[in-house]
């Protein structure tokens, strides 16, 4: 991947299927700022309140993503040349 | 401007006021129809797709960058054994490192050291990171910082101040009573609008006064508490030093209840965070062990060394995390790291959190098992199963 901000900003618009939960598309939500120089930090307080507010938080993140300008860096990695791409081996 | 990293399964994005968010392919296609992809045609080619083919590590989300090896504090438990004479990269070397980190697709660069505030160009480096689309954060002792040095920290998206205790606890750990100074730094930064957290390493010394420490931090304006597992390395020179300070098994078993209590106590004041090495400590909690999907969705990550995490030492060498030894690879090799594998064997094979935990902390395992590669021996579940195995009449 190139670190260049090569693509022009893309205006986003959430066009999800109307029957889909607004936060359903969130696979992982790592809250907050990780300002720790030695280890990966994860917020755990959400774990204990997530049943009540989890859906709302995920939906809010999606809404923020939908209403913001984004940049998708250009990809200058060489395209695979040995046939069809394989299915991803990992999820996040 | 939000930066988005396309992946075959969807995308990663760093969303202000939220954090790092991964979305699935359906959401990605709805949000960004210009680059729509399907499972059958995951175009455009993304680094992760190439990774999957070449068995490379996933692109990092976060890279820890040691901007100096210098520190004059001399804390007995420093995990790096930083000294006033430590190595320090030049400004240009750090710019090249930032270029490589940005090219790798990472979102966050965490400046550490040594003591980063010893650099007079720290603020400029933070601005250079931002210019490359990275979110710079930094960890500091917060000690002896002039107004000018504190001002340099305002260019960061987040600042964490190491605060393992207050008063006598702080003095006992660091050899000087600097807590008031560190709290002053927190106060000054928070009042200026900087997002400030505290790092607290949990040991037998710091645990009893944890709420006193966090009360002081919250009162000074910190908005998050990062709890860190004590790990062997650096100035913790011997196994005995380490064993004398690590939490005892009962404290580890009680850790999930401690998190619940802290969440209640500091609701709306401090976000409670744990480090990757603490995830095994959740495994014997019946509720959390049954909520692996929730942990995963909330990004509670276990060992991410060499996967979504990478570290660059003050000598410009890569390592899977700051606690593991440097490799010969220079920072320019960040995008070509070999994948770190984790085989869930032994006690991990039947653990519901295995996929998240990934066997616990490698730095601890390597030190406590003499590098034999076993699971984290301080995991309470590993301990229990080992005990049961040793009991007379237990199945072998």
Interface residues (C-beta under 8 A of the other chain):
Chain A: X1 X2 X3 X5 X9 X10 X12 X13 X14 X15 X16 X17 X20 X24 X25 X26 X27 X28 X29 X30 X31 X32 X33 X34 X35 X36 X37 X38 X39 X40 X41 X42 X43 X44 X45 X46 X47 X48 X49 X50 X54 X57 X60 X61 X62 X64 X65 X66 X68 X69 X70 X71 X72 X73 X75 X77 X78 X79 X80 X82 X85 X86 X87 X88 X89 X90 X91 X92
Chain B: X1 X2 X3 X4 X5 X6 X7 X8 X9 X10 X12 X13 X15 X16 X17 X18 X19 X20 X21 X22 X23 X24 X26 X27 X28 X30 X31 X32 X33 X34 X35 X39 X41 X42 X43 X44 X45 X46 X47 X48 X49 X50 X52 X53 X58 X59 X61 X62 X64 X66 X79 X99 X101 X102 X103 X104 X105 X108 X110 X111 X112 X113 X132 X133 X135 X137 X138 X139 X156 X157 X158 X159 X160 X195 X197 X199 X224 X226 X228 X229 X259 X260 X262 X263 X266 X267 X271 X272 X273 X274 X275 X276 X277 X279 X288 X291 X294 X295 X296 X297 X298 X299 X300 X301 X304 X308 X309 X321 X322 X323 X335
